[in-house]
Each structure stands twice: as C-alpha cells, then as structure tokens.
C-alpha cells in the first residue's frame, strides 16, 4: 500500500524512535524532535509509540492515498483538510483510495506528526528508522520528502480513538522550560546567572533539528575559548564566547567545545521540538532532585494513556 507525495512541505521527514547506545561512537540520537507528539499520533492508529511516522516542519505536505488507510495528526496546530474538508487533530481518521490530504502552515508550535496504521516502511540504520539528514541515514534514503515520492506501509485495522482532552498537549508561542545548571555553569558571572533565569529569551531564525539559538541578554562566560570538547546531549544549553545561548535538539552532535551552562530537564525536553523563530522562552531553574521528582510525576500523569511514557520522555 502507498501514499503519493504531491507536495513535500518545507521539511518533511520520516521519524521514529532514537538511536541509542551509540553516542560513544559519535552517532547522534536523532528520532522525533517532539517524541510525545509522535507517540500521541501513533497511539491513535494502534502502533507502537515509536513506529515510523512523518514529522512535518512549519509547513506540511499534500499527499494522496492510494488505498484506504487510517491516519492521525498531532503536534503543532495547523489547518488539515481531506478532499478540502477540515480534519481534526487527535483523532483516528479513515481515508479512502484517491483521497487527498493537505496540511498547511503551523500556527503555533513548529512540528506536526502524521501516523498511519501499520507505520511507514523506512530504512532501519543502526537500530532506528529515524532520518538523520546530516549523514543521510534512515527514513526514506536519508533525506526529506520530495514531490513524487511513494511512501509505503502495511495497512492494518485499528479502533477509532480520540485523545482525551487532558492529554492533548497545548501549543503556544511562549514556553517555560524547566532547566538545571550544568557542568560549566560556574563559568557564568553572577549577573549572567540572573539573566539566564530571569530573562525572557526569543528563538532566533537559527533554528533546526540540531538546535535553536536564543536572542536576548548577552551572557559573560569565561572559558577563554579553550575548553576541551566534552559530551553534550539534546537539551544541553551551550554558551559560546559571543554570549548567545544555543539549545541542542535531537540531531545535535555528541561532543562540543562550548561551556555547558544548563540542561533542559528530561520532563520538558520534548517541548524543544516545538520551538519556532519568534517564540519566547523562559528558563525555570530546578535542582537535580526536583527535576527527578517532577519527571516521575509527569510519568504518572501520562501512563493511563501512554503506558510506555518512561521510554517516550
């Protein structure tokens, strides 16, 4: 069974679960920039949370279904239509052969996720089907979709579901991210520490799956530009000598040479995938014990709907 790509959108890729256990070899995790939204879409079509789905960045594609297929959309808010008729997020929809689906520009948030029952066929490389664009790994030939591509899948039946309202993640243009001090935090001046946690930051146009740069106060960090390369992870907040913070996302490399001044905590890391240029960000300071406690609480909240939540976030 297949879906034909009529328009590819701005950057549409196949994403699934991350690549794990390979960071010591220099292989980034990749995977969905917002794994919670990926899991929500897959839940509605009866797939595992990490089944290959489409990640749509800022502007979605136009697709034609060649066979009947159940699908669902989650994540950033956008206009979605099937044969010109509006389609709801967060519910199971059945398309007939010949139906055309179009997903417009994201209005709040940066990324939508489109899952089909059975999951998309994709290249499994190093234990994951996720696309890593920088190295051309996984997904569909390691690249973003192009007009005329054929997306194949093995359809299956599934129950019609709707995500309960309490589990529909709200999108926004202003984000509070719980964040802990990291390894080189002590290199910040006292004034810069205050700016880091008491300022509103703006997401710059330098924003992709590798990371997002923040605009606002200029931080002072005294590494003399000679810090040895050290391990970094999605959610790491780096600060180069320019004083402009940079937050790493799913496709970030495994090491870096800039001071690691903070780390977005695991409970909020999925939100990074929804940051878009112009959005406002506030870092909410947490110590390690509080961050761990809040993660456990978030897992308990989500488990009734997503039983694998501890793998997802």
Wavefront OBJ file of the C-alpha trace (Angstrom):
o trace
v 0.000 0.000 0.000
v 1.240 3.502 -0.653
v 0.804 7.248 -0.360
v 1.986 9.617 -3.113
v 3.690 12.900 -2.182
v 2.034 15.675 -4.199
v 3.837 18.491 -2.364
v 6.641 17.762 0.093
v 6.181 20.650 2.524
v 9.073 22.661 3.937
v 10.937 19.771 5.570
v 9.032 16.533 5.944
v 10.971 13.503 7.170
v 10.249 10.033 8.482
v 10.999 9.899 12.207
v 10.676 7.108 14.745
v 12.488 6.254 17.974
v 16.044 7.471 18.685
v 19.344 5.667 18.055
v 20.568 4.571 21.446
v 23.858 3.257 22.798
v 25.995 4.776 20.046
v 26.949 8.228 21.332
v 30.434 6.987 22.237
v 30.875 6.321 18.512
v 29.726 9.808 17.568
v 26.231 8.815 16.419
v 23.522 11.319 17.484
v 20.209 10.088 18.881
v 18.024 11.708 16.190
v 14.409 10.499 16.410
v 11.357 12.736 16.643
v 12.099 16.300 17.751
v 8.908 16.044 19.827
v 8.613 12.358 20.803
v 5.480 12.927 22.881
v 3.542 14.199 19.863
v 4.891 11.280 17.814
v 3.607 8.869 20.452
v 0.185 10.531 20.565
v -0.279 10.182 16.798
v 0.836 6.542 16.825
v -1.465 5.752 19.770
v -4.496 6.745 17.697
v -3.730 4.274 14.905
v -2.758 1.308 17.067
v 1.016 1.499 16.530
v 3.895 1.271 18.970
v 4.766 4.751 20.205
v 7.974 4.805 18.128
v 6.619 3.460 14.818
v 7.873 5.448 11.774
v 5.684 8.490 11.100
v 6.021 11.772 9.235
v 7.466 14.804 11.009
v 6.264 17.994 9.318
v 8.234 21.178 9.999
v 6.425 24.550 9.808
v 4.640 23.755 6.512
v 3.131 20.352 5.842
v 2.802 18.305 2.649
v -0.015 17.366 0.305
v -0.493 13.595 -0.020
v -2.728 11.215 -1.995
v -3.815 7.888 -0.508
v -3.685 5.014 -2.987
v -5.600 2.660 -0.671
v -7.943 3.011 2.293
v -5.928 3.954 5.350
v -6.418 5.067 8.968
v -4.303 8.058 9.992
v -3.965 10.628 12.785
v -2.288 14.016 13.247
v -0.871 15.582 16.412
v 1.605 18.284 17.449
v 1.721 21.874 16.212
v -1.623 23.420 15.325
v -2.269 23.760 11.587
v -5.112 23.601 9.093
v -5.606 19.987 7.945
v -8.012 19.040 5.160
v -9.062 15.814 3.461
v -10.510 16.472 -0.005
v -10.975 20.088 1.053
v -12.886 19.233 4.241
v -11.406 20.143 7.608
v -9.920 17.279 9.642
v -9.455 17.302 13.410
v -6.239 16.707 15.267
v -6.072 13.996 17.923
v -8.499 11.521 16.424
v -8.446 8.480 14.147
v -9.467 9.361 10.575
v -10.058 6.910 7.703
v -9.090 7.988 4.192
v -10.366 6.203 1.071
v -8.346 5.401 -2.036
v -7.851 8.588 -4.046
v -8.391 10.927 -1.088
v -6.010 13.877 -0.851
v -4.719 15.188 2.459
v -3.198 18.640 2.845
v -1.538 20.042 5.973
v -0.939 23.787 5.989
v 1.435 26.075 7.834
v 1.921 25.578 11.557
v 0.173 28.320 13.515
v 1.566 27.556 16.976
v 4.380 25.118 17.559
v 6.853 24.014 14.885
v 6.172 20.338 14.086
v 3.172 18.134 13.319
v 3.238 14.338 13.247
v 1.260 12.190 10.814
v 0.965 8.484 11.638
v -0.721 5.740 9.605
v -1.983 2.404 10.907
v 0.854 -0.079 10.466
v 3.570 2.603 10.308
v 5.577 3.731 7.271
v 8.189 1.493 5.710
v 11.598 3.074 6.312
v 15.299 2.324 6.176
v 16.458 0.948 9.524
v 20.034 2.098 10.113
v 21.928 1.472 13.356
v 18.807 0.413 15.189
v 16.426 3.195 14.170
v 14.315 4.200 11.171
v 14.638 7.895 12.016
v 16.051 10.244 9.397
v 19.367 11.896 10.274
v 19.741 14.446 7.495
v 23.355 15.414 8.145
v 24.606 11.886 7.415
v 21.794 10.687 5.131
v 20.724 7.881 7.462
v 17.350 6.176 7.887
v 13.888 7.241 6.778
v 13.489 7.495 3.019
v 17.026 7.391 1.601
v 18.171 9.549 4.494
v 16.516 12.710 3.143
v 13.457 14.910 3.363
v 10.475 14.046 1.168
v 10.322 15.236 -2.425
v 7.455 15.633 -4.862
v 6.579 12.295 -6.445
v 7.933 10.141 -3.615
v 5.996 6.966 -2.835
v 5.535 6.228 0.870
v 4.831 2.560 1.504
v 3.205 0.953 4.514
v 1.463 -2.253 5.521
v -2.058 -1.185 6.485
v -3.995 -2.747 9.302
v -7.292 -2.123 11.011
v -7.455 -0.164 14.242
v -10.057 1.142 16.642
v -11.335 4.678 16.185
v -9.978 6.753 19.049
v -9.774 10.337 20.212
v -7.086 11.629 22.537
v -8.720 12.678 25.821
v -8.684 16.447 26.261
v -6.372 16.237 29.280
v -3.737 14.531 27.098
v -3.871 16.973 24.178
v -0.661 18.973 24.606
v -1.422 22.685 24.157
v 0.757 24.605 21.709
v 1.985 28.118 22.409
v 4.327 30.913 21.337
v 5.649 31.263 24.891
v 7.372 28.389 26.671
v 8.581 27.742 30.202
v 11.357 25.150 30.223
v 12.481 23.580 33.484
v 16.260 23.722 33.441
v 19.126 22.694 35.729
v 22.640 24.167 35.958
v 25.171 22.082 34.035
v 28.904 21.334 34.140
v 30.347 24.782 33.284
v 27.605 26.795 34.984
v 30.213 28.206 37.379
v 31.906 30.000 34.471
v 28.962 32.419 34.270
v 29.225 35.704 36.126
v 26.657 36.366 38.866
v 24.919 38.875 36.613
v 24.772 36.354 33.768
v 23.219 33.737 36.062
v 20.493 36.254 36.837
v 19.989 36.990 33.132
v 19.835 33.275 32.283
v 16.949 32.505 34.625
v 15.222 35.879 34.978
v 15.115 36.973 31.330
v 12.723 36.267 28.501
v 14.558 34.813 25.506
v 13.473 34.828 21.866
v 14.077 31.965 19.439
v 16.172 33.267 16.541
v 15.984 32.272 12.884
v 18.871 29.894 13.515
v 16.603 27.004 14.421
v 16.563 23.438 13.097
v 16.740 19.828 14.299
v 20.305 20.370 15.537
v 19.415 23.218 17.863
v 17.993 26.698 18.362
v 19.823 29.920 19.119
v 18.265 32.312 21.620
v 18.319 36.099 21.414
v 18.206 38.405 24.423
v 20.744 39.316 27.072
v 24.431 38.745 26.339
v 25.915 36.327 28.857
v 29.501 36.515 30.094
v 31.272 33.180 30.255
v 34.997 32.919 30.923
v 36.291 29.815 29.131
v 38.880 31.751 27.055
v 37.637 29.686 24.125
v 39.948 26.842 25.139
v 37.589 24.394 26.793
v 38.288 20.775 25.764
v 35.499 19.088 23.835
v 33.042 17.368 26.165
v 29.859 15.308 25.921
v 26.615 17.077 25.034
v 23.035 15.831 24.768
v 19.659 17.021 23.493
v 18.581 19.753 25.892
v 22.126 20.955 26.625
v 22.348 24.761 26.696
v 25.746 25.862 25.375
v 27.156 29.362 25.572
v 29.948 30.351 23.179
v 32.203 33.359 23.792
v 29.684 35.550 21.953
v 27.401 35.139 24.982
v 24.431 33.913 22.936
v 22.901 30.659 24.300
v 22.287 27.734 21.975
v 19.964 24.851 22.936
v 20.664 21.446 21.390
v 17.910 19.283 19.851
v 17.574 15.704 18.619
v 20.137 15.868 15.780
v 22.847 17.574 17.833
v 26.332 16.074 17.771
v 27.724 14.092 20.663
v 30.530 16.467 21.766
v 31.069 20.199 21.827
v 33.663 22.721 22.901
v 31.441 25.465 24.302
v 30.597 25.801 28.012
v 27.552 23.735 29.003
v 25.808 26.223 31.236
v 22.462 24.454 31.657
v 20.414 21.397 30.735
v 16.695 21.380 29.914
v 15.359 18.633 32.160
v 14.106 15.372 30.721
v 10.467 16.119 31.578
v 10.411 19.160 29.262
v 12.843 18.095 26.555
v 10.048 17.121 24.144
v 8.907 20.760 24.107
v 12.130 21.812 22.384
v 10.857 20.285 19.154
v 8.030 22.825 19.086
v 10.162 25.979 19.389
v 9.955 28.193 16.316
v 11.578 31.503 15.356
v 9.989 34.368 17.265
v 8.764 32.236 20.177
v 9.547 33.377 23.716
v 11.358 31.121 26.190
v 11.849 31.347 29.939
v 14.224 29.002 31.802
v 12.748 27.784 35.096
v 15.539 26.762 37.463
v 15.390 23.289 39.019
v 17.880 21.287 41.047
v 18.504 17.639 40.155
v 16.305 16.188 42.911
v 13.330 18.375 41.997
v 13.760 17.604 38.290
v 13.712 13.861 39.010
v 10.627 14.191 41.215
v 8.773 16.189 38.563
v 9.697 13.643 35.894
v 8.212 10.836 37.997
v 5.053 12.892 38.478
v 4.798 13.531 34.733
v 5.181 9.814 34.012
v 2.379 9.028 36.452
v 0.139 11.607 34.809
v 0.654 10.233 31.283
v 0.748 6.492 31.979
v -3.069 5.944 31.775
v -2.977 6.989 28.096
v 0.626 6.181 27.080
v 1.813 3.170 29.056
v 5.338 3.449 27.571
v 5.725 7.052 28.719
v 9.025 6.312 30.505
v 10.528 5.407 27.108
v 8.992 8.440 25.395
v 10.165 11.263 27.680
l 1 2 3 4 5 6 7 8 9 10 11 12 13 14 15 16 17 18 19 20 21 22 23 24 25 26 27 28 29 30 31 32 33 34 35 36 37 38 39 40 41 42 43 44 45 46 47 48 49 50 51 52 53 54 55 56 57 58 59 60 61 62 63 64 65 66 67 68 69 70 71 72 73 74 75 76 77 78 79 80 81 82 83 84 85 86 87 88 89 90 91 92 93 94 95 96 97 98 99 100 101 102 103 104 105 106 107 108 109 110 111 112 113 114 115 116 117 118 119 120 121 122 123 124 125 126 127 128 129 130 131 132 133 134 135 136 137 138 139 140 141 142 143 144 145 146 147 148 149 150 151 152 153 154 155 156 157 158 159 160 161 162 163 164 165 166 167 168 169 170 171 172 173 174 175 176 177 178 179 180 181 182 183 184 185 186 187 188 189 190 191 192 193 194 195 196 197 198 199 200 201 202 203 204 205 206 207 208 209 210 211 212 213 214 215 216 217 218 219 220 221 222 223 224 225 226 227 228 229 230 231 232 233 234 235 236 237 238 239 240 241 242 243 244 245 246 247 248 249 250 251 252 253 254 255 256 257 258 259 260 261 262 263 264 265 266 267 268 269 270 271 272 273 274 275 276 277 278 279 280 281 282 283 284 285 286 287 288 289 290 291 292 293 294 295 296 297 298 299 300 301 302 303 304 305 306 307 308 309 310 311 312 313
